[in-house]
């Protein structure tokens, strides 16, 4: 009797659904094929998941393949991140794959089994320009800009605690410095076009507010964001519904009102005034100041290098973001077709400064899928001094590449402001995973540097890597990107200094004989 009632209820529901499908006019498919036509929409909805776990091979999926995600997950969990039986890359025929050339002999190398994988920058950030608070970053791998608002408070907390455990820096993103950024990790404060956290009511820049923010937090450097790889030259709109009292207080904007971010800065309008702005901030805060940008037309970079060659003004670092970089939300055309990919964009920027002999005078930071050892090694060979990781850090704390960042329905509680979803992310345990991933990436870089016969990834040169063109041709990285002799390499004094720093063992402490 109970089964009959269930069957009758199901039949009634199907009849109602069929009637609705036959009478609606929005979907021709459902009018022609009532009830069963819904299967098409169901398959379309779960198609990405089916391809992710069933259809695609370990090397096919984008933005990150299954093999790449598996390596990050295993590394973060301190599990076995090795692979057995051989490569799945079609090494005999694939085009564009990078191969490092190992050396048979090498000089003194650092300990590649150091559990902390200490790997400081070869350059002192802010040193060449004499900034009052110049310092040598303790890690060449740091967490890239991701704002609170784009990411949940739990995710920001986990990343910041992870940064503290791993001894790395954490970029705040342009959304301002939130309480979740104050969990022990050193910070790079990013200033975007809306000047969140350091703005007047009309959206203009307020230096006094910036100084207040800096004085009350462990900010080690300031980054002026000009653009990012996934959506360069594009402003943003934060709908009023998302401007909660908490976000409004952090960003310095009215509660519940739409907030538009302009596509370009209002505190300066050309390279000359931008350098004045950077020098003002550096003078008032004592901190190293740099710029972050995607790479499009090269006139900006040529003018910046030319003005810096005079020696009186300049930025302390440039962060070059590749077009393959991530974002919480962007129009498809911007994500796919605006700004150059990392390797091409970075090589053009680096070459602009190299032509004027300025590469030892500032720190080059790379971002855009560089949180994988092979991509990171290529970045260092092209001349990067440090790298920033974003989506890879998200993967380390549980991201499953659901690609729901723009919908506020992230199933792992990372890229969402939904309290119910965010509660699923435990910041304490995920912080440990983030730290282990960051240290593991440094270990891999130390190992691959040792294989090439050098002590530090910054000493890998553009001639140490070859780019394969199928099974019939290979060109050095230097040849592919038009590097001249010495480009991508540290100056002799910097090379000697970082080698000594990594290979000199601390003096033994002898206890007195009793």
N, C-alpha and C positions, 0 to 999 in steps of 0.2 A: 504493500500500500504506500509506504514511504517512497519507494523507488518510482512508483507511478506519478506521485506528486512532483518529484524532482524532474521527471521526464516531461510532464505537462508544462511545468514552469519554463523549462529550457525551450520547448517547442514554441511557447507563447513569445518568449524573448526573441527567438529567431524570426518569428513571423513579424513582430513589431519592427525589428531591424530591417527585414526585407522590405516592408512597406515604406519605411523611411528612405531606404536606398532608392526605391523605384520612383518616389515622388520628389526627391531633392534634385536640384539642377546644377550643383557645384561640381560634381565629379561624373563625367560621362561613363567612366569605367564601372562605377557602382550602379548606375541606372541600367546598364546593359547586363551586368553580372552581380546582382544583389547578393549580399552576404559573403560569397566566396571572393569577391573583389577586394575585400579587406585584407586578404592574405598578401596582396601585392604591397600594401602600405606597411604591413607588419614587417615583411622582408626588407623593404626599403629602410625602415627604422632601425632594424638590427643588423643591417648589411655591414657597417663598419666593424661591429663585433665579430660577425661571422668571418670576415676577411682577416681580421686581426689574429684570431685564434685557430682558424681552420684552413683557410684558402691560401694565404700568402706564405711564401717561404721565409726562412729565418733572416734573409738579407734584403727582402723586397720592400718592406713597409716603410713609410715616411710619416712624420719627420724622423722617428727613430725606429730602426729595424728591431725585430725580436731579439736578435743576438746582442745588439747594443743595449737594449733595455735589460736583458738578462744579466749582462756584465755589471751594469749599475746596481741592479737589485741585489745580486750576489755579493758585490763589493760592500754595499751598505750594511748588509746583514752579517758580514764577516764569514760568509760561506765560501766554498770553493768556487772561484771565478775563472778557473782554467777551462779550456775546451779540449776535447779529445778527438783523436783520429785524423785530424788535419783540417785545413781551412775549408770553409764553404764558399769563399770568394772564388770566382772563376779567374784565377790568376793567369791562366794561359791566354785569355782573350779579352779581359775587361779593359776598358779605356779609362784613363784618368786616375787610376789607383796609385797611391804614393807608397814607395818602398824605401826604407832606411837602409843605408849601407853600413853594415857593422865593420869594425876594425879588428884585426887580429891582435894588435898590441896597443897598450894604452899606458899613460902615466899613472900617477896616484889618483885613486878614485875614492869617493866617500862611501860610507857604510850604507849599503842598499837595504839592510835589514833593520834599520832604525825604526822602532814602532811608531814614532811621531813623524817620521819622514820629513825632517826639517829641510825646507827648501826655500830659503829667502830670495828676495829679488836681487839681481846683480847690480841694481842702481838704487841710490838713495833718492826717495821721492821728495822733490823740492830742494835737494841739495845744490844742483847747479845754479839755481836762482837765489840761493841763500835764504830760503824761507825760515822764519823763526822756529817753526815746529816741523822741520824736515825730519824724515826718518826712513829707515830701511824696512820695507814691508817684510814681515816674517814668513809670508807665504806667497808663492807666485800664482797660486790658485785661490781665487776669492769668489764670493757669492755676488752675482750680478743684481742689477736694479729690478726689484719687484715691489710694487707699492702695497701698503695696507689699503684695502679697498678692492684692489684686484685680487689679492690673496687674503685669506682669512687671518684673524688674529692668532689662531692656533698655529697656522702654517708659518707666519712671520716669527712667532715665538720659537718654534722648533728650529728654524733656520738660524736665528740669532744665537740660540744656545749652542747649536752645532758649530757655528763659527767660533764661538768662544772656546769650545772643547778642542777644535782643530787648530786654533791659532790663526784664523783667517779673518779678513775684513768682510763686512756685510754692507752692501749698497742699499740705501733706504728706498730707492725709487723716487719718482717725482711727487708722490702723494704725501710727502711730509714725514717727519720723525714721530712715530707713534709710541705709546707705552710698550708695545710688543717688540720694539727694537731695542729696548733697554733691559736685555737679559744677559749682559756680560760681553757680547761681541763688539769689537771695534767697528766703527761705522765710517762709511763714505756717504756724506750727505749730498743727495742729488737735488739740483735746482732746475725745475722745468719752466716752461713758458708761463704757467699760471702762478708761479712763485708760492706754491702751497707751503704754509707754515711761516713764510716770511714776506707777507704781502699786506698792502693797504686794502681798505674796503673796495677801492675801485680796481683792484687786481694788479696794481703796480708794485714794484719791488720795494721792500723796506729793509734797509741795512741793519737797523737796530734790532728788529725782530730776528734777523738771521744770527746776529751776535748772541742774542739771548738763547736761541736754540743750541748753538754751538757750545756755549759756556756750560750748559747743563747736561751734556751727553758726551760719550767717548768718541767724538767725531775726529777722525785723523786726516781727512781730506775732503774737499768739496768738488763736486763734478757738475759742470753746467751742461745740461742736456740740450743739444741743438736738434737732434733727431734720433730715431732708432731704426734699426734695419727693417723691421716688419711693417712699419707705417711712417716712413719719412715724409716731412713736409705736411703732416696732417694734424690738425687740432683735435680736440675731443669734447664730448659733452657728458657731464655727470648729471643724470636726471635727478630732479629734486627728491623723488621717492627714495633714492639711495643715499641722500645726504642726511644721515642720522646725526643726532647730537654728538656722538663720539667722533665721527668723521669730520663734522663741521668744526669741532674744537681743534682737531689736529691740523686741518688744512686752512683754518682761518676764513671760513666762508659761512654764509647764513644757512641755518637749518631748513631743510625742506624746499630749497630753491635750486633751480637748474644752475649749473656752473659750467661755463664754456671755457675751455683751454684754447688759447690762440695757437695758430700753427707756427708762429715765430715770436721771438722775444720782443718786449717793448722797452727793456732797459738799455738796449743797444741796437744799432741798425746796420752795422757793417763790421768788418774785421778790426778796423782801427778802434772803434768804440768798444768792441767786445774785449780787446786787450786791456783797455782802460778799466773796464768792468772787472775783469779777472784780477788785475793788479790791485784795484781798490779792495776787493774781498780778501786777497792774500795779505795785504798790508793791515787791514782791520782785524783779521782773525789770526794771522801768523801761520795759517794752514796752507799746504800745497793746494793749488787750484788747477783743474783741467777741464777739458771739454769732451763730450761724447757725441758722436755723429755717425750716421750712415754715410756712404760715399756715393755721390752722384757726379755733378759737374766738378771739375778740378780747380776752377778759378779760386774758390775759397781757400783751398789748401795751399796753392801757390802763393797767394797773398799773405796767408798766415806765416808760412815759412820765410818769406822775404822780410816781413816786418820783424820777425823774431831774430833774423840774422843780424839786425842792428845791435842787439844785446841789451837794450834798455827795458824792453817789455817782453812778456811771453807767458805761455802756460807751462805748467810743470808736467802735465801728462795729456795724452790724447787717447781716448778710448774709441776704437774703430769697431763699429757694429756691422755685421754682415747681413745681407738681405735675407738669408736663411734663418735669421734669429726669430725668437718667439714673441708672442704678445697675447694679452688677454682677449683682445678683440680688434680686428682690422678688416676693412673691405678687401675682398679677394684680390682685386687688381694690385693693391698696395703690397699685400703679402707675397704675391707671385711675381710682380713685374716692375716694382719701383725700388731702386738702389741696387748696387752691385753686390754679388756674393762676396763672402769674407776674403778669400784668397786674392781675388782680383782687386777688390777695393783696398785692402790693407797694403798690398804691394805697391799700388799707385801712390798712396799717402806716404809710405815709408820712403819710396824713391824720391818724392818731392823734397823731403827733409835731407835725404842722403846727398842729393845734388849740391846742397849748400853746406854739407859737413856738420849738420846739427844733431845727428841721431844719438850722440852720447849726452846731449844737453837736455833731453826730456825722456820720460818713460812712456813706452808704447804698450797699451793694453788692448787685448783682442777679445771679442765676444761674438757668438754666433755658432752654436753647436761645437764648441771647443772643449767640452767636458768629457771627451773620449780621448784616450791616449794618442791614437794615431793623428787625429785632427789637431790636438794640442802640440804634438811634436812638429807638425808642419808649420803651425803658427809661430813657434819659437824660431824655427829655421828661417822664416821670412823676416824676423826681427822683433817679434813681440817680446816684451820683458815680463809681462804677467798676462793671465787670462781670467776672464770672469765666466762663471757658469750659472745658468738660470734654470732651464727646463730639466737639466741633468740633476740639479739639486732638488727640484720638485719630485723627480722620479725616485730619488733616494729617500724621500719621506713619504712615499706611498702613491704618487701619481701613476695612473695606469694608462695614460695617453688616451683617455676617453674623448678628448677634444670637445669638451663641453664648457670650456673656460668662459665663453661669451654668453652663456645661458644662465649663469648663476646656479647650475644644477650639478656641479662637480661631485661625483659620487664618493670621492675620498676626502672631501672637506677642505681641499687646498685652495682652489680658485673659486671661492664662493663666500658670500656674506650670510648664507642661510644658517642660522644657529643650530638647527637640527643636524645638518650635514657636517658642519664644522666640529660638533661635539665628538664625532667619530674619530677625530685625529688627536692622538695623545702626544702633546708636545715633548714630554720627557723622553719617551722611548724613541720618537722620531728624531729628536736632537742627536741622540747617540748615532743613529743611522746616518744622518747628514755628516757628522764628524768623521765617521769611519770611511764614508765615500770620499770625502775631501782628502783624507790622509792616504787612502788607497790610490787615488789619482796621482798624488805626489810621488808615491812609491813607484808607480809605473813609469813616471817621467824620469825618475832617478835610474831605474833599470834600463830604460831605452837609451838614456844618455850614456850610461856605462857601456852599453853594447856598441855605441858609436865611438867610444873611447874618450869621452869628455866627462867632466865632473858635474856639469849643470846643463839643463836643457837650453839655456840661453847661449851655450857654446856650440850647439848644433848649427851647422851652416846650410845655406841653400844649395851647396854642392854635395851635402851628405844625403840628400833625398833625390830619388828619381821618380818621375811621373811616367807610367807605362801607357803606351798607345797600342793596346792589343799585344800580340806576341811578336811584333815586328819592329818596334821602335821604342826607345826610352830617352827622355831628356831630363837633365837635372832641373830641380826647382828653379835654380838661378836662370837657366836657359828659357824655361817656360815663361817666366815673368820679367825677363829682361834685366836681371840684376847685374850690376857691374862688380868688378873685383872688390871684395870687402863689404859689400852691402849685406845687411842682415846679420853682421857680426859685431860683437862688442869691441870697443877700443882695447888696446893691449893692457892698459892699466886697470880697466874694469874686469877684463878676463882674468888677469892675475889675481886681482883682489877677491873675486868670488871663488876662484879655485882654491885659494889659500883658506878662505873662510869655511869651505866645506870639507877640506881634506886635512886641516891641521887639528890634531887631536888635543884636547885639553890636557894640561900638565897633570900628572898623577899626584894625588895628595898622599904624602907619606906620613904615617903615624909614628910618633916618637917611640923608640924602643925603650921599654921599661926594664 
